[in-house]
Amino acid sequence: MALQQAVSVTTVTILLLCTGCRSALTCGQAPINTRIIGGQTATPGDWPWQVSLVLFGRHICGGSLINDQWVMTTAHCISGSGSGVTVYLGRFNQSGPNPNELSSPVNFTNYIQPVCLADANSILHSGVSTWVAGWGNTRPNGASASDTLQEANLDIVGNEECQRNSIFDITDKMICAWVRAGGIDSCQGDSGGGLVTKVGSGWAAVGIVSFGDGCAKPNVPGIYTRVSEYMEWISIITGSDELGFVNASSTGVDKDTNFTSSTTAPPTASSTQTLFTNHTRPSTMPVTVTRPSTMPVNFTHPHTRPSTMPVNVTHPHTRPSTMPVNVTHPHTRPSTIPVIVTHPSTMPVNFTNPHTRPSTMPVNVTTLIPAPQPYP
């Protein structure tokens, strides 16, 4: 079906499929899909709102049918008016055959259905099960687009926890999802597809595939456009066209409201930071600290210095920065045994009380440098 009109804002694009064609709207129904969990390769009809956007004969993005005239996708999938983009409904294989594919005005079938949309009052809790589908890359690196529609089961990550595990600024207009262990994710080519969750007997789109730091990394969420934040805009753009907005809120207490980052500090583009506090350890275990390399050494007994200055320890022992630290309060050890710090001189050592260790064990400091790979 040829694209006739595209309207976009920020990260959402709404595509007008046709004018003067109407079908009765019942959203979120997938008559063939009875699954709850599992599976990577979808079957025809599992996600009947899934569309393929094709430009010059090549799949570029996904999208979601939201009624018989409009498709929802992400803004970076469409350039300008969208001229030249073709929207395929009911498609399963990119190379065909596709006996359920639509090439005429929208008629709803078991293989072509609109998805419901999360309304402005929807609040999704961390851990809610969601699904995403698409023809995007099946490996994190390189061109490995799938010919057959794939699906993935992901858990919602609350924005607080997402921010602590992301190199990007997470706003209220975003929603995050992952498999914490990695290995399963949306990726390049899946952009624009819907992130859906079960609401009653139907399905509602709560997110739109947008971007991420690479694909399928452990402890790194994918980032999606939060549909509920665009309810008013979508309603204005589609005018009087019937849409299936539903409340997709979770029940119970959201664990993200109590999320703390006492053990893991946020990654940055150059490094990560892990601070250990109130810790004791046996003599066979080293203390490992990872953190940005530009922070000063902060000793809390109390003496602070930039990394280029010698350590002045006031209990009482002073030394230039090349001499061993003789600490006798409250880590007791002979003054001739040094603390060995294995890091560049510009990196901080954050010691906080109380931590004790035998005098023969070194403090090992390492730096982690991830390589972010955002994708359109």
N, C-alpha and C positions, 0 to 999 in steps of 0.2 A: 504494500500500500504506500503510495508516494506521500511524502510529507508535504503538508500545505502551509503550516504556520508554526513558528517557534517563538515562545516568550520566555525570557529567563531573568533571574535575579540571583546574584551572589553565587550560590552553589546549586540552585534548583532550576530546571528548565521544564516547561510544560509544552508538549507538542500537540497541535490540533490535527487530528487525523482526517476528518471529513466534516462537511456541513450538510444539514438536512437529512442525516441518517440517525435513526433512534432505535435503541433496544431497551427493553425493561431492565432496570438495574437491580441486581442482587449481588452485593459485593462479597469478596473473600471466599467464595466457594471453589473448592478443588475436588470435584466428585471422584476423581480417580485416585487421589492422594489420601491414603489412610494411615500413613506412617507417623510415628511419633519421634523416633530417633534412628540414627544409623544411615549408612549409605553415602557414596560419593558420586556415582553416576545416576542421574535422574532417569525417570521413565516418562514417555510422552504423557502430558496432561497433569504431571505432578504440580507444576507451577504455571497455571494457565494464563496468568497476567504477564508472564515474562516475555519481553519483546527483544528483538535484535535490531540495532541500528546499523545499517550498512551504507558505506560510502565508497563509490567506485568499485563495487563488487566485493568489498572486504568488510567484515564485521569490525566495528570500532568500539561499540559500547552496548550496554544493556539498558533496559528501561522497564517501567511497569504500566500496564493498562489500568486507568483509574475510572473510566467510563467508556461509552461507545464512541467518544469523540476525542478524548485526550489521553496522552501518554506522559508520565512523569519520569525524568531522568536528571542527570547532574549537568551543571552549566558548561563545564569544560568539554563535554561531548559534542556540543553544537557550536558551530562558528557562524556568526551573523544570523541570517534568516533560516539557516539549515538547508538551503538549497542544495540539492543533490543527494540528501540523505533519504534512504528508504527505510520504512518501519515494517518489520515482519512480525506478524502475530501467529502463534501456534507452531513456531519453528522449533525443531528438536536437533536436527543435524545441519551444520553450516553447508555441507556439501550435498545434502539431500539424499534420498527423496524425503519430502515432508508432506504426507497426505493430508495433514490437519492444518496446513499453513493457509493463511487468509490472503486473498488477493482481490477482495471486493469489499464493499461497505461492511462495517462490523456487525456480525451476527454472533451472539454468544452461544458457545457449544461446550462440551465437556473439556475441550482443549483451549478454549478462548474465554476467559472470564476476567472481570475487573477485580482489583484488590481493594480492600477497605483501607482507609487512612487513619492513623492515630490522630485524635483531635487534640485541641490545645490544652485540655485538662489531663492528658495522659502522662503518667509518671511511671517510668520503667525502673524497677529495682535491679541492683547488681545481681548477677546470676541467672536472670531470666533467659530461657532457651529461645534462640532465634534461628532462622534459616536464611541463607543467601544462595542464589543460583547465577550461573553465567557461563560464558564460553571463553573466559580469560585464561591467562597463563596457568599451567598446572605445576610449574617449577618456579622458584623465586627468581632465578637469573636466566636471562635469555628468552628468545621467542619460542614459546611452547603453548600457543593457544590451542584450546580443545575444540575438536570438530563437533563433539556431542555435548549437550547441556550437562553441566556439573552442578552439584549442590554441596553445601557445607553447613553443618550444625555448629553454631557459635553461641557463647554466653555473653550477655550484656556485662560490661564493666562500668561501674559508676564513675562519674566524671572526676571525682577526687582521686580514686585509685588510678584512673587512666592518665591523669596529669602527672602522677608520680612515676609512671612508666613510659612516658612519651617525651620526645624531644620537641614536640609542637605545643603551642598554647591551645588548651582545650576550652572552648566557650560553651555557653548554654545552647547554642545552635548546633552543637555536635553531640553525637552519641557514639560510644565505643563498644567493640565486641571482639572476642578472641576465643581461642583455645589456649589456655594458659601454657601448656606444654609445647605449643608451637606445632608446625607441620600441617595445619589446616587453616585456610584463610581465603579471603577474596584477593584478587591481584590485578595486574594490568589487563585490560580488556573486559573486566567485570564492572567497571565504573558505570554508574547510572542505574544499576539493578537494585531491586528492593531488598532491604533487610526486613523480614517478616516474622511475626510471632502469632501464635494461636490465640484467638479471642473468642471464647464461646465455641460455636461450631464452625467459625470461619477464620480467616487470616487477615491481619492488618499490617500494612507497611509502617514500620517505626523509624526506618532509616533508609538512606540512599548511599550506595557504595561511592566513596569519595577519594580518600588518599590514605597513606600510611608510611611508616618507616620500613621500607622493604615489604616482604610478604612472609607470613607464617613463621616469624621469629618467636622463640620462647619469651614469654613475659612482655610482649610488645603488642598492644591492641591495634586493630584496624580502626580507622576513624570514618564515621558516616555522618551525613547530614541528618539532623533530627527533624523528622517530618512534622511533628506536632507544632514546632516553632513557625511553620510556614502555612498553617491552616488558613489564616485570614488572606494571605497573599494568593494562595491557590484558589480560594473561593472567589476572589476579585477577578483573577485572570480568566477563570472558566465561566464567569457570569452566572447565568441561571441554570447551567448544566448540572444535572444531578450527580452528587458525589456521595460516597459512602464513608463519612467520618464516624468513627466509633471511639469510645473511651477504652484505651488499651492499658489502663493502670494496673500495677501489681498490687497484691495484698500483703499485709504483714509489715514488718520493719525492714527498711533498707539498710543492709550492713554497711553500705558506703557512707552513711551519715556518721558512723563511728570509726571510719577508716583512719588509721594513723600510719605514719611512715617511720616508726621508731627504729626499724632495722634496715630500711632501704631509702636512700636519698635519690632525688630525681636525676635521670641521665641527662647529660648535655651533649652538644655536638662533638665535644672533645674528650669528655671523661665522665666518670660517675663517682659518687661519694658514698662510702659506707662508714658510719661512725659507731664505735663500740663503746658502751658506757656500762659502768658497774659490773665489770666482768672479772672473774677469776678463772684460771686455767691450770691444768696440770703441766708439769715441766716438759712434756713431749709435744705440746700444741703451741704453734706460733700464733701471734696476733697478726691478722692480715687486714690492712686498711687500704681502701681505694677511694680516691677523691681527686678533685681538680688540682692541677699542678701549679696553680698560681697563688694558692693560699699560704698565709704565714704559719709559722709554728706557734701554736697556742698552748702554753703550759699553764695549767690551772692551779698552781701552788704559790702565789699567782705571779706569773711572769710571761709577758707577751713580747715577741720580737718579730720583725720582718725576717724573711729567710736569708738575708744577706748579713745579718748581725750575729754575733756570738750569743750562745745561750748563757744567760746570767741566772744561775739558780741560787736563790737566797735562803738556802737551808743548811749551811752557807757554803757555797762552792761556785766559783766563777771559772769559766774556761773559754778560750776561743772556739769557734765553730768546728775546728778540726780535731778537737780533743774529745775523749769519751765523756759522757754524762755520768757523774757520780751522784746518784739520787739516793738519799737516805730517809725519805719521808713521803709515803709510808711503804716504799719498795726497798727493803733492806738487802744490801749485798756489799761485798768488799769493794772498796773504792777503786781497785785496780782493774775491775772487769767493766768493759764499756758496753753501752747500748748500741747495737749495730742497726742503723737505719738504712735500708737499701732503696733509696730513691734520690732523684735529683735534688739539689739543694734548694730549689724554688718550691718544692712541694711541702704541704703542711704535715705536721704530726699533731693530731688532736688527742691528747691524753686527758681523761677525766677520772676523777676519784670515785670509788676506790677500785684499783686493779692491782693485783699482786702477781708476781711470777718469779720463779727461781732465777738467780743471777746469771745462769749460763745460757738462757734462751734469748735469741734475738727478736727484735720487732721487725717483721717483714712488711714492707709497704709496696704495693703494686698500683698500677694505673690501668684502667680499662678504657679503650677508645673505640666505641662503635662507629660503624660507617653507615649513616642514615641514607635511605634510598626511597624518598617520597616518589609517588607515582601519580600521574594524572588519571 
